[in-house]
């Protein structure tokens, strides 16, 4: 992320969020609904994984959109809104088009091969829908980005800073858009369905804009979540348990909204306290995260194609696919980053 003072904790959280996304997708293959969402399904299921899946569903995608909104703020510290548009278009649109035509059809082919179905080459976004949403949000909110500096120093934000400085829990005012959306547009599983729906598009936009708003508030917001990060995590955990025991992890949406923002505040607070430091590992992973995200479905499906027919222990299958996916992404990234014309296809900058 580009900024005069680099925030390593946000870089770390982006890397961690993408790693969680990869593991989340692997766990889906061990659920009874895997084929409904076009994942290869394990012959033996692991119902216990429904617990972490239900937890991650409410915050993994909102966290990524939240961090993406923060990234736009950092970019605007060194770019004009027009430069931001050009930079984001190249970094997002090129991998999106390439992935839709060359990456997604590969794991679609593996899926068809596994189930002995006819394969028809049909370019589509697949799991890259997230990139499309980000590009849409950048276009939607260009007017806000154009007036970013004026907005940052506006009476509204100055009042908000004073309020949060005096009452740190005032940062939860950012949950209001989530709650209003929950009350006006119902969704049975709101954060599991961020794509392919108007509700999903709206939820992503809210998270994206809240990330931008949070970072615009400034140091006051970070100090606030740092003070009550454990309370936020505790509140999120209580709501999660209530959802599991009373509602079998299916809402209600208002509770899910508060749980989601609480997980995000807690995670951001922990990152702010412990992860804001440079490291060589972070420098490597920060560059690798984008290609890993683009490629992971190929190796996830390929691993399932190899291991599931062997009928080995189900936990061993899970571990094998995790290892296969991350190893395949790592080896591919090592090749991609060394070939100059492949770099922009996976969101990497051209080397000077």
Buried (B, 14 or more C-beta within 10 A) or exposed (E): BEBEEEBBBBBBBBBBBBBBBBBBBBBBBBBEEBEEEEBBBBEEBBEEBBEEBBBBBBBBBBBBBBBBBBBBBBBBEEBEBEEBBEBBEEBBEBBBBBBBEEBBBBBBBBBEEBEEEEEEEEBEBBBBBBBBBBBBBBEEBBEBBBEBEEBBEEEEBEEBBEBBBEEBEBBBEBBEBBBEBBEEEEBEBBBBBBBEEEBBBBBBBBBBBBBBBBBBBBEBBBBBBBBBBEBBBEBBBEBBEEBBEEEEBBBBBBBBBBBBBBBBBBBBBBBBEEBBEEEEEBEEBBBBBBBBBBBBBBBBBBBBBBBBEEEEEBEEBBEBBBEBBBEBBBEBBEEBBEEEEBBBBBBBEEEE
